[in-house]
């Protein structure tokens, strides 16, 4: 297939939506940082544009390469991902009470972001060998669980429970699309429900003992965030997360139907919302553009996910469909988690809002994933041997 023919097969709806995200994200980052003395002169909006340009170039380049090569090298890629996760301890930087970044000077590389997509590739490479057969527990379900468990434990111990949980969600989505047995779903769902119920019961009624164990494993970081989720209005706490959760809900509610106007969000510009340009950037959208702007942003995400699902359904290759469903699962949960935590529906985590939050590592990895989606669109009916 010629380069021109490949370009013609690109999904231009997806490209248009990504350009809109670039504009929205940059404008929101500018608004969130313009009145902060800490970030004046940091040129974060300009850096966001630079990351988008680099990411879009990488995305287009990857889209022109047959995605099946990822399956051929899946285990090598997985090994590199695990090595990067472990290497953070001796070589990475410590920020916000957690490990998790390599300082590359130009931007901070977060291997946990990369591992999300590596896990999708690795599990999909495993699933395509089953040729659509029902997954057997010992032969399939258990090995896939171990593939996800290793990076989950490493990331959770940074501690970065938010990104660790995303790995579990990805596994569940791929179990489903990989044709897991209903009996395994019921057993697994029961185990998870019993575990979570027992954990929250113990956390509430045996708080000191459970908190002591969690602090020994992951530090006070975990305890603060669970406390914030279970008791968000407890004024006796001095947890930063409680402060953030309460004021995020106030800012979102103050936006009303149409918002206060661009760069006129009172709570955002009084620095009541900490680092609003990253994990809490949805607060900026909601306060300055209200329900209308928030709904428009969510509609863009809906159209993006819809287009990805349509590409998966049209794919003539099972592996391509698996890849896209894994990525859709990732984005659907990440969007729900990010916005849900600001509304008090989910625990506070460090999960970004895809394509809108500031973060070079996250943005480039997300555009890398979209390159995989576009590659499936172009190459699903073209084997590697072509």
N, C-alpha and C positions, 0 to 999 in steps of 0.2 A: 504494500500500500504506500503510495507516495505521500510526501509531507503535506501537500495541498489537500489530498483526500482526508487525511487524518484531521487537519484543521477544520474541514467542513463538518466532521462528525462530532465536534465539540458541542457540549450543551451550553448554548449561549444564554439560556435563562439562568443557569447556575452562575455563569460568569457575571451577568448583570447584577444578580443579588449580592455576590461577593464585593463588587464595586460599591454597591450601596452600603454594605457593612463597613467598608473602608472609610467612606465619607462620614457615616453616622459615628463610628468609633472615634475617628479623629476629632470630630466636633465635640463629642462628649468628653474626651480626654482634655481638650483645650478648656472647656468650661469648668471641669473639675479641678484643674490645676492653676487657673489664671490668678486666683486670689490667695494662693498659698505661698508664703514666703519660702517654705522649704523647697518648693518645686519651681520657683521662678528662675529662669535661665537654664533649666534642665532640658528644654526643647523636646519634651515628651511627645507633643503632637507631631513634630517633624520626624522624630524617631519612629513613631507609629507608621507614618507614611513610608519611611524607608523599609521597615520590616514587611509592610504589605507588598511593596515593589519586589523585594527579594523573594518573599514567599510566593507571589504570583508567578515570577519567573521560574522558580523551582517547580511549582504546580504544573505549569504548561510543559516544562521539560519532561517531568515524570509522566504526564498524560500521553506523551508520544512514544513511551516505552511500554512494551507489553507487560501487563501486571503479573503474568504467570511466572516471570523471573523471580518475583518475590517468594513464590512457593518453592521454587528450586533451592533458594538460599535461606529458607525460613529458619532453620535451626542455627545457622551461622549468625543470622540477624538476632535471633533470640539470645544466643550466647553473648554477643556484643552488648545487647541491652542489659543483661544481668551484670556484666562486668562494669558497665557505666553506673548502674545503681549502687554496686558495692564500692566502686571507686570514689563515690562522693564522700565517704567517711574520711579517708586520708587526704584526698585532693580537693574536695569541694569546700564551699563556704557555708557558714552557719548564719541564717537570717530568720528573724521572727520566731526564735525559739525552736528552729528545726534545721536539720541538714537538708540538702536537696538540690544544690546548684553548683555548676562549674562556672567560674568567672572567666569568660572568654574575652573580656575587655569590651568587645563590641556589644555583646549582650550576655545575659546569664542563661546558660543552658540548663534546663531542668529535665533530667533523664526520666523522671516519672511521667512527664508529658509524652516523651518518645515511647515509653514502654506501653502506653495504652494502645498505640497502633501496632507495635511489635507483637503484642499479645493477640490482637485480632488476626494478624498475618499468620502467626504460628498455629493458632487453633484452627483457622480455616485450612491451612495446609494439611493438618491432621484430618479434618472432617472430609475433605474431598476424596481421601482414600477409602472412605466408607461407602462412597457411591450412593448415598441416600438411604442406606440401610438403617434400621433402628439401632440406636446406640446401646451397646451392652455395658453393664456396670463395670466389670473388671477390665474388659478390653478397651473401653472408650471413656466412660464417664470418669472413672478414677484417674487415668492418665491426664485427661484434660484438666481435671481439678488440680493435679499436682503442678501442671504447667502454669496455672494461674496463681497457685498458692505461694510459690517461691517469690515472685516479685511483690505479691501482696504483703508478705511478712516483712520484706526488706523496706518497702515504702512506709508501712505502718509504724515501723520502729524509728523513722527519721526524727520525729513522728509527723506523718502526713496522712491522717486517716481518710481525708476527703478523696484524694487521688487513689488511695488503696481500695476504697469501697467501689470506685468506678471500675476497677479491674474485675471485681466480683459481678457487677452488673453486666459487663461485657461478656463474661463467661455464661451468665444466665441467658442472655440474648442468643448467643451462639449455640448453647445447648438446645434451645428451642428450635432454631432454624436447622440445626443438625439432626433433627428427628429423634429427640430423646423420648423414652417411653413415659406414658402417663403415670405409671406406677412410681417411677423414679421421681417425677415432678411432685407427686403427692407426698412421698416419703421425705424428699428434700425440703419441701415447703413446710411440712410439719416440724421437722428438726429446726429449721430457721425460726419459725414462729415460737417454738418452745424456748429456744435459746434466747431470743430477744425479750420474750416475756419474762423469763427468769432473770435475765440481766437487769432489766429496768426495775423489776420488783426488788432485787437485791440492792441496786444502786439507791433506791428510795428508802428502804427500811434498814439497810446495813451500809449506810453511806460511807462512814469513816473507814470501815474495813475494805470495801470495794475501791474507794478512792486511793487508799494506801497502795493497793496492788496495781491499779492503773498508773499511779504516779511512778512506781518502781519500774514499770515496763515502758511507758511512753512519756513520762513526765507529767507535770500539772496541766499541760496543754490539753490532753484528752478530758480530764476532769472538768476543766473550765467550760469546755464546749458542750459537754453533756449536761452540766448544771444549767447552762444558759438555755438549752433546748427544753429541759423539763420544767425549769422555773424562770422564764424570761423576765418576769416582773418583780423578782425578788430584789428589793433595793438594798438589802444587807450585803449583797455580794459586791466586790470591787472588780469583778472580772471585766476585762475590756470587751469581751464578746457580748456581755449583757448590755452594756452601754451602746454598742454598735447595733444590736438587734432591735432594741427599743426605739432608737432614733431613726433607724432605717424605715421602720413601719410608720413613724410619724411623718417622715419626709415624703414617703410614697403617698400617704393619705392626704397630705397638704397640697399635692398637685391637682387634686380635683379632676374635672373633666378635661380641661385643656392646658393645665399647668401654669406656671408663673412666667414662662417665656425663656427663651434661650439665654443663658448666662445670668438669669435672674433668680435661680433657686436659692431661697434664703438659708436653708439649713446646709446645703452643699457649700455655699460660699462663705458661710461663717465657720467652716471647718469642723462642724459638729459631726459630720460623717467622715471618719478617718479613711485616708487613702481611697477616696471615692472613684478614682480613675481605674482601679483594678477590679477586685472581686465585687465591689458594690456599685459598679457603674450603672446598673439598672435603676438605682435610686436617682441618679442624675436625670435619666430619661423620664422617669415617672414624675419627679418634682417639676421639671421644666416644661414637659410636654403633656403631662397628665395621663388620664386613662386613654385618650385618643392616640397619643404617641406611643404609649406602651403596647396598645393593641396592634398598632401598625408594625412595631418591631416584632411582636410575636407572630404576626401574619407572614412576615418575611421568613422567619424560621420555619413556619409551617410549609410554605411553598418550597423552600430549600429541601426539607425532609421529604416532601411529596415527590419532587423531581428525582431525588436519589432512589426512593422506593420504586418509581416507575422504571428507572434504569436497571435496577436489580431484577424487576419482573420481566423486562425485555431481554435480559442477558441470556445468551445461548450457552453459557458456561456456568455450571453450578458454583465453581470457585469464585467467580466474579460476583455472583449474587450473594454468597456468604460474606465476602469482604464488605460489600455495601451495607448489608444488614447489621454487621458488627459496628460499622461507623455510625449508622443511623441510631443504633442502640446507645452508643456513647454520647452522641449529641443530644438525643431526646432526654436522657437522664441528666446530663450536665446542665442543660437549659432549665429543667425542672428544679434541680437541686439549687442552682445559683439564685433563681428568682424565689423559690420556695423558702430558702433560708432567710431572705430579706422580709418575707411576709410572715415569718414565724411558723411555717409549715414543716420546715426541715432544720436540722442542726446547722449551726454556723460552721462553714468549712472554707478552705482556701481555693475553692474551685472557681475558675473564671467563667465569664459569659462568652461563649465562642464567637470569635471574629470582632467583638466589640470591646471587651476589656483590654487594657494595656498589658503587654507582656510579649516580648520578642520570641521567646522559646515556645510559648503556647500558640501564638499566632502562626508562626512558621510551620509548626507541626500540624495545625489544623488545615492550613493550605496544602501541606504535603498530603494529608488524607484526601483532600478534594482532588488532588492530582491522581490518586488511585481510583477515585470514583470516575473521573473523566477517562482514565485509561480503560476501565471496564466498558464505558460507553463506546470507545473507539475500537477496542481489540477483542471484545467478547466472542466474536465469530471468526477471529483470526488466530490460529495456533502459533506458537513460538517459531515453529519450523518454517513459517512463511518467509 
